[in-house]
């Protein structure tokens, strides 16, 4: 297809032609209405002038009869102007006036008529006039009229102006449409070239943005944001694939090694049983890792949005705190929960409970007291560091769940990367976990339009899980007041918040 053909086929050019036709028709109607209005105004003025002259001539006829009428008409015909007069006898022969010829039958017509005529001193045949014809006693007839050549000239001028204007409008509109279509086509071709580059594998390519902030720029910005998100997902997928290949190779090799060792060296039923128990333990760890990856994938894909409902997130935080109190005591910690104020959010109860449970599980693992502080001689300051807190609060338009510990914490330089999958810092590689806990919490926060922030607790780590807060519903008020919530099923939040071992540090 030629470049001109591409221009003619563009939507912009077609729209320009449509607008051009609409504007041309509108302009023609406006100018036609103006011409008709001017013609009508001129006719009304001529009719008024004719009626005034007829009134004056009628007075003259009443005073002196036909002789005086002829005398007055002869006097008026000698004046310059567009007025026309004609007095004829009963045979239709002219007696006085400045009209020599009329079409046959004109004098038999009555009222206001438009007729052709000819003056004795005019070389132009068939001029047009508006006139009135009266029958007088004795068979005499009187015609009084006005020449309308000026009206016809004005009509021709208006018609010529309309045609010329439409021609200029069509020419300017066509070239303007081609110019605009060419500019738009150039930008569309640039976008097409960029998309072809991206489709060939350059995922870092972006659509050009001119900076005019028009609809094309807004479209390009939106598509670029989409490409960035796709790039992040592709990078995450590559990272997950690499991490799975690297981090799951060890437990799989260990699983295979235990099975081979059992086949090679086991000599009794107990040996085989012990080997099978180790195999089941390793298998459970692999299943937990895959379950965590599945939850993260569901959260990032947004497939859990259909199960969203309004509920009190403080209730979930309290239930998670109660669920983990025994684990905290076993680790030598005291878990304190400050989640009394109701905070209503819209979300997936299961995913939010899982995310909060992972954060509390991490705090218990890494908030345990250091060995130097353990013992009976610990002072009050040391005992204060053995506390893990779970709190909820409203901060503006957000509901925040805060989980804080007094462990070693995370360096500020590492806080942005620990939310990636399978990332484990050096100090946590000796502990059980897979490095997916914070990744899951961050994915769940993004799914609900919130964010996950890691802050310094001086010492320790303070994790803020922020979600958009909603107005308190009637069902939440009923639960808070101790009344049964109507229309809602009695769910077991503890069953939903049972966390897998997905430590992120």
C-alpha positions in Angstrom: 0.0 0.0 0.0 1.3 3.5 -0.9 1.9 6.2 1.7 -1.0 8.2 0.3 -3.2 5.2 0.4 -2.4 4.7 4.0 -3.2 8.3 4.7 -6.6 7.9 3.0 -7.4 4.8 5.0 -6.6 6.3 8.4 -9.4 6.9 10.9 -8.2 10.5 11.4 -8.6 11.3 7.7 -12.0 9.7 7.5 -13.1 11.6 10.6 -11.7 14.8 9.0 -13.7 14.2 5.8 -16.9 13.5 7.9 -16.4 16.7 9.9 -15.7 18.6 6.6 -19.0 17.3 5.1 -20.9 18.2 8.2 -19.4 21.6 8.4 -19.9 22.2 4.7 -23.6 21.2 4.9 -24.0 23.4 8.0 -22.3 26.4 6.3 -24.5 25.9 3.2 -27.7 25.8 5.2 -26.6 28.9 7.2 -25.7 30.9 4.1 -28.8 29.8 2.3 -31.0 30.8 5.2 -29.2 34.2 5.3 -29.8 34.7 1.5 -33.5 33.7 1.8 -33.9 36.1 4.8 -32.3 39.0 2.9 -34.4 38.3 -0.2 -37.5 38.2 2.0 -36.6 41.5 3.7 -36.0 43.2 0.3 -39.4 41.9 -0.9 -41.1 43.2 2.2 -39.5 46.6 1.7 -40.5 46.8 -2.0 -44.0 45.7 -1.1 -44.3 48.4 1.5 -43.0 51.1 -1.0 -45.5 49.9 -3.6 -48.4 50.0 -1.2 -47.4 53.6 -0.1 -47.3 54.7 -3.8 -50.6 53.1 -4.5 -52.2 54.9 -1.6 -50.9 58.2 -2.9 -52.1 57.5 -6.5 -55.5 56.4 -5.2 -55.9 59.8 -3.5 -54.9 61.6 -6.7 -57.4 59.5 -8.7 -60.1 60.3 -6.2 -59.4 64.0 -6.5 -59.1 64.3 -10.3 -60.1 61.1 -12.0 -58.1 59.5 -14.8 -56.7 62.7 -16.1 -55.1 63.7 -12.9 -53.9 60.1 -12.4 -52.2 60.2 -15.8 -50.7 63.6 -15.1 -49.2 62.4 -11.8 -47.9 59.2 -13.3 -46.2 61.1 -16.2 -44.6 63.4 -13.6 -43.3 60.5 -11.5 -41.9 58.5 -14.5 -39.5 61.4 -15.2 -37.9 61.0 -11.8 -34.8 58.7 -11.5 -35.3 55.5 -9.6 -36.6 51.9 -9.7 -40.3 52.7 -9.5 -42.4 51.5 -12.4 -45.8 52.9 -13.5 -48.2 52.0 -16.3 -51.8 53.2 -17.1 -53.7 51.4 -19.9 -57.1 51.9 -21.5 -59.8 49.3 -21.8 -57.9 47.9 -24.9 -54.7 47.4 -22.9 -52.9 50.2 -24.8 -50.4 52.3 -22.7 -51.6 55.8 -21.8 -48.8 56.8 -19.4 -45.9 55.2 -17.6 -42.3 54.0 -18.0 -43.1 50.3 -19.0 -43.3 49.4 -22.7 -43.8 45.7 -22.7 -45.3 43.1 -20.3 -45.9 39.4 -20.8 -49.3 38.6 -22.3 -52.1 38.3 -19.6 -50.1 40.2 -17.0 -52.7 43.0 -16.7 -55.5 40.5 -16.1 -53.7 39.3 -12.9 -54.5 41.0 -9.6 -52.6 41.4 -6.4 -48.8 41.4 -5.9 -47.1 39.6 -8.8 -43.6 39.1 -10.0 -43.3 39.7 -13.7 -40.8 40.5 -16.5 -41.0 43.9 -18.1 -39.0 46.3 -20.4 -38.4 50.0 -20.1 -38.3 52.3 -23.2 -34.8 53.5 -22.4 -33.4 50.1 -21.4 -31.3 47.8 -23.6 -31.6 44.9 -21.2 -34.6 42.6 -22.1 -36.8 40.9 -19.6 -36.0 42.7 -16.4 -37.9 41.5 -13.3 -40.2 43.6 -11.1 -42.6 43.2 -8.2 -45.9 45.0 -9.0 -49.6 45.4 -8.1 -52.3 45.8 -10.8 -55.7 47.5 -10.2 -58.8 47.6 -12.3 -60.1 51.2 -12.6 -63.6 52.3 -13.7 -64.1 52.5 -17.5 -61.8 49.5 -18.2 -58.6 51.4 -17.2 -55.8 49.5 -15.5 -53.0 50.8 -13.2 -49.8 49.0 -12.5 -47.3 50.1 -9.8 -44.1 48.2 -9.3 -40.4 48.2 -8.4 -37.4 46.8 -10.2 -35.8 43.9 -8.3 -32.6 43.7 -10.2 -30.7 44.6 -7.1 -32.3 41.7 -5.3 -31.2 39.3 -8.1 -27.7 40.7 -8.1 -27.4 40.2 -4.3 -28.7 36.6 -4.7 -26.1 35.9 -7.4 -23.4 37.4 -5.1 -24.5 35.2 -2.2 -24.6 32.1 -4.4 -21.2 32.8 -5.8 -19.8 33.5 -2.3 -21.3 30.2 -1.0 -19.8 28.2 -3.8 -16.4 29.8 -3.5 -16.5 29.3 0.3 -17.4 25.7 0.0 -14.6 25.1 -2.5 -12.1 26.7 -0.2 -13.5 24.8 2.7 -13.2 21.5 0.9 -9.6 22.3 -0.2 -8.5 23.5 3.2 -10.3 20.6 5.0 -8.8 18.0 2.7 -5.2 19.2 3.1 -5.8 19.8 6.8 -7.1 16.2 7.2 -4.1 14.9 5.3 -1.7 16.9 7.4 -3.3 15.7 10.7 -3.6 12.2 9.5 0.1 12.2 8.5 1.1 13.4 11.9 -1.0 10.8 13.6 0.0 8.1 11.2 3.7 8.9 11.9 3.1 8.4 15.7 1.1 5.2 15.1 3.9 3.9 12.9 6.4 4.7 15.6 4.2 2.8 18.1 3.9 -0.1 15.6 7.7 -0.2 15.2 8.2 -0.2 19.0 5.6 -3.1 19.4 7.3 -5.1 16.6 10.6 -4.7 18.5 9.0 -5.8 21.7 7.4 -8.8 20.0 10.8 -9.9 18.7 12.0 -10.3 22.3 13.1 -6.8 23.4 10.9 -6.7 26.5 12.7 -3.5 27.7 11.4 -1.6 24.6 8.8 1.1 25.2 6.4 3.1 23.1 7.5 6.6 22.3 6.0 9.5 24.3 6.1 13.0 22.8 5.3 14.9 26.0 2.2 16.6 24.6 -0.1 14.7 27.1 -2.7 14.1 24.4 -4.7 10.9 24.0 -1.9 9.2 22.1 0.6 10.0 24.9 -1.8 8.8 27.6 -2.3 5.6 25.7 1.5 5.2 25.3 2.0 5.8 29.0 -0.6 3.3 29.9 0.9 0.7 27.6 4.4 1.4 28.9 3.1 0.8 32.4 1.6 -2.4 31.3 4.9 -3.4 29.6 6.8 -2.6 32.8 4.4 -4.8 34.8 4.8 -7.6 32.2 8.5 -7.1 32.4 8.4 -7.4 36.2 6.3 -10.5 36.0 8.6 -12.0 33.4 11.6 -11.2 35.5 9.9 -12.7 38.5 9.0 -15.8 36.6 12.6 -16.1 35.5 13.8 -15.6 39.0 11.3 -18.1 40.4 12.4 -20.6 37.8 16.1 -20.1 38.7 15.3 -20.2 42.4 13.3 -23.3 42.1 16.0 -25.0 40.1 18.6 -23.9 42.7 16.7 -24.0 46.1 14.7 -27.1 45.4 17.6 -29.1 44.1 19.0 -29.5 47.6 15.9 -30.9 49.3 15.3 -33.1 46.3 18.8 -34.4 46.4 18.5 -34.9 50.1 15.2 -36.7 49.6 16.9 -39.0 47.0 19.9 -39.5 49.2 17.8 -40.6 52.2 15.9 -43.0 50.0 19.1 -44.5 48.5 20.7 -44.7 52.0 17.7 -46.6 53.3 17.8 -49.0 50.4 21.5 -49.5 50.8 22.0 -49.7 54.6 18.6 -50.3 56.3 18.5 -53.7 57.9 15.3 -53.6 60.0 11.8 -52.4 59.9 12.7 -49.5 62.2 15.4 -48.4 59.9 13.0 -48.3 57.0 10.4 -46.5 59.1 12.9 -43.9 60.1 13.9 -43.4 56.5 10.3 -43.1 55.4 9.6 -40.5 58.1 12.6 -38.4 56.9 11.3 -38.7 53.3 7.8 -37.6 54.4 9.3 -34.6 56.3 11.3 -33.5 53.2 8.2 -34.0 51.1 6.1 -31.9 53.4 8.7 -29.1 53.2 8.5 -29.3 49.4 4.7 -29.2 49.5 4.7 -26.1 51.7 7.0 -24.4 49.3 4.8 -25.1 46.3 1.7 -24.1 48.3 3.3 -20.8 49.1 4.3 -20.3 45.4 0.7 -21.1 44.5 -0.7 -18.5 46.9 1.7 -15.9 45.6 0.7 -16.6 42.0 -3.0 -16.4 42.9 -2.4 -13.0 44.7 -0.4 -11.6 41.8 -2.8 -12.8 39.2 -5.8 -11.3 41.1 -7.7 -14.6 40.9 -8.7 -14.3 44.6 -10.8 -11.1 44.1 -14.1 -13.0 43.7 -13.9 -14.2 47.3 -13.5 -10.7 48.8 -15.9 -9.5 51.5 -16.0 -6.9 54.2 -14.7 -8.0 57.6 -12.8 -6.7 60.7 -9.1 -7.1 60.2 -8.5 -6.6 63.9 -10.4 -9.8 64.6 -8.1 -11.7 62.3 -5.0 -10.1 63.9 -6.3 -11.2 67.4 -7.0 -14.7 66.2 -3.5 -15.0 64.7 -2.0 -13.7 67.9 -3.8 -16.2 70.0 -2.8 -19.0 67.6 0.9 -18.1 67.9 1.1 -17.5 71.6 2.2 -21.1 72.4 4.9 -20.9 69.7 6.1 -17.6 71.1 6.3 -18.9 74.6 8.2 -22.0 73.4 10.7 -19.6 71.7 11.1 -17.6 75.0 9.1 -14.7 73.8 5.9 -13.0 75.0 3.4 -12.1 72.3 1.3 -9.0 73.0 -1.7 -8.1 70.8 -3.1 -4.6 70.6 -6.0 -5.1 68.1 -9.1 -4.0 70.0 -10.4 -1.2 67.7 -12.5 -2.5 64.8 -11.0 -1.9 61.4 -13.2 -2.9 58.4 -11.5 -3.8 55.1 -12.6 -5.4 51.9 -10.5 -8.4 51.1 -9.9 -12.1 50.9 -10.0 -13.4 54.5 -7.9 -16.5 53.8 -5.1 -14.6 52.0 -5.0 -11.8 54.6 -4.9 -14.3 57.4 -2.1 -16.2 55.8 -0.1 -13.0 55.2 -0.5 -11.9 58.8 0.4 -15.4 60.1 3.6 -15.4 58.0 4.6 -12.0 59.5 4.0 -13.2 63.1 5.8 -16.5 62.4 8.8 -14.5 61.1 8.8 -12.2 64.1 8.8 -15.2 66.5 11.6 -16.9 64.6 13.9 -13.9 64.4 12.7 -12.0 67.5 13.9 -14.6 70.0 16.3 -13.4 72.7 20.0 -13.7 72.0 21.9 -16.3 73.9 23.9 -13.7 75.9 20.6 -12.3 77.2 19.0 -15.6 78.1 19.2 -16.8 81.7 17.9 -15.8 85.1 20.0 -12.7 85.4 18.4 -10.8 82.6 17.6 -7.3 83.4 14.3 -5.4 82.6 15.8 -4.0 79.4 16.6 -7.5 78.2 13.2 -8.8 79.0 11.6 -6.0 77.1 13.4 -7.2 74.0 11.7 -10.6 74.3 8.3 -9.1 73.2 6.7 -9.6 69.9 3.8 -7.1 69.3 0.9 -7.4 66.9 -1.2 -4.2 66.7 -3.8 -2.6 64.4 -4.5 1.0 63.9 -6.2 3.4 61.5 -3.9 5.8 59.7 -5.9 8.2 57.5 -7.6 6.1 54.8 -5.6 3.0 55.6 -5.9 0.2 58.1 -2.4 -0.9 59.3 -1.4 -4.2 60.9 1.9 -3.8 62.6 4.1 -6.7 63.6 7.3 -5.8 65.5 10.1 -7.7 67.1 13.4 -6.9 68.8 15.6 -9.4 66.9 18.6 -8.6 64.7 16.3 -6.8 62.1 17.1 -6.3 58.5 19.6 -3.7 57.1 18.1 -0.9 55.2 20.0 -1.8 52.1 18.4 -5.3 52.1 14.8 -4.4 52.8 13.9 -3.8 49.2 15.1 -7.2 48.1 13.9 -9.5 50.9 10.3 -9.4 49.6 11.5 -11.2 46.4 10.9 -14.9 46.2 13.5 -17.3 47.8 15.7 -14.4 49.1 17.3 -15.3 52.4 19.9 -13.2 54.2 23.1 -14.7 55.5 22.0 -14.7 59.1 18.9 -16.8 58.3 20.3 -19.6 56.1 20.8 -21.9 59.1 17.1 -21.6 60.1 14.2 -23.5 58.6 12.4 -21.6 55.9 12.2 -21.0 52.2 12.2 -17.2 51.8 8.6 -16.8 50.7 6.9 -15.3 53.7 7.5 -11.7 53.0 6.9 -12.3 49.2 3.5 -13.7 50.0 2.6 -10.8 52.3 3.7 -8.2 49.7 1.7 -9.9 46.9 -1.4 -10.0 49.1 -1.0 -6.3 50.0 -0.7 -5.4 46.3 -3.8 -7.5 45.5 -5.8 -5.5 48.0 -4.4 -2.1 46.9 -2.1 -1.7 49.9 1.6 -2.0 50.6 4.1 -3.7 52.8 6.7 -1.5 54.6 9.7 -2.7 56.4 11.0 -0.3 59.1 13.6 -0.2 61.8 12.2 -1.0 65.3 15.5 0.0 67.1 16.4 -2.7 67.6 14.6 -5.3 65.5 12.2 -5.2 62.6 8.8 -3.4 62.3 6.6 -4.6 59.5 3.6 -2.4 58.5 0.9 -4.2 56.4 -1.3 -1.3 55.2 -4.7 -1.9 53.5 -7.4 0.6 52.3 -9.9 0.9 55.2 -13.6 1.0 54.7 -16.5 2.4 56.7 -17.7 0.0 59.5 -20.5 -2.2 58.2 -23.5 -3.3 60.2 -22.2 -6.9 60.3 -19.0 -5.7 61.8 -20.8 -3.7 64.4 -22.9 -6.7 65.3 -19.9 -8.9 65.8 -18.1 -6.2 67.8 -21.1 -5.8 70.1 -21.4 -9.5 70.7 -24.5 -10.0 68.5 -24.8 -12.7 65.8 -24.1 -11.3 62.4 -27.1 -11.8 60.1 -26.6 -13.3 56.7 -23.0 -14.3 57.3 -21.6 -17.8 57.9 -19.7 -18.6 61.0 -16.2 -19.0 59.8 -13.2 -20.3 61.7 -10.5 -17.7 61.2 -7.9 -19.9 62.9 -8.3 -22.5 60.3 -7.7 -19.9 57.7 -4.6 -18.4 59.2 -2.7 -21.6 59.7 0.7 -20.5 58.2 3.1 -22.6 56.3 6.8 -22.4 57.0 7.6 -19.6 54.5 10.2 -17.6 56.3 11.6 -14.7 54.3 14.8 -13.8 56.1 
